[in-house]
């Protein structure tokens, strides 16, 4: 049985949501790359952790537990962990749906701080502009082009789930893939 799963895709594509659902269903630990990439600060997601520290922290967790689901992108800084992956899942949804989800998530997290004049207005605006570049950006940024190139070099099985699917449908597709790999 596959015990080490990595899920990646654009911000807002549902990688964390699917990872949580799978970890609950399978009894696996869930780790998210944001917890390793970003320093815990009062204003979250603003200060990247140095690469060597990210790698040390993530390596500790991935080697401490036998069964896990890792969500989020680690292309470039986390390529040293590719050898651990037994299945990689790529999620893609249409940009308008994804950006709407991100807008809703940001509003839920930060509320009025995202409005013009709010303390997160400029960072929110920059984040949404960055996220909007995913589908058409080149491999020099976190983009579909980068993810597709990264996926093409993997030796483990890859499952691509594209389109606006429910969490249940995605979970069922992954469970079917896991059964086929057993």
CORQUI-V487001 format. One record per helix or strand of 3 or more residues. SS is the DSSP state (a for helix, b for strand). FROM is the first residue (numbers start at 1). TO is the last residue. If there is no record, write none. Layout:
SS;FROM;TO + SS;FROM;TO
This chain:
b;4;9 + a;15;26 + b;29;32 + a;34;37 + a;51;64 + b;68;71 + a;79;84 + b;87;92 + a;95;114 + a;121;132 + a;144;152 + b;157;162 + a;167;181
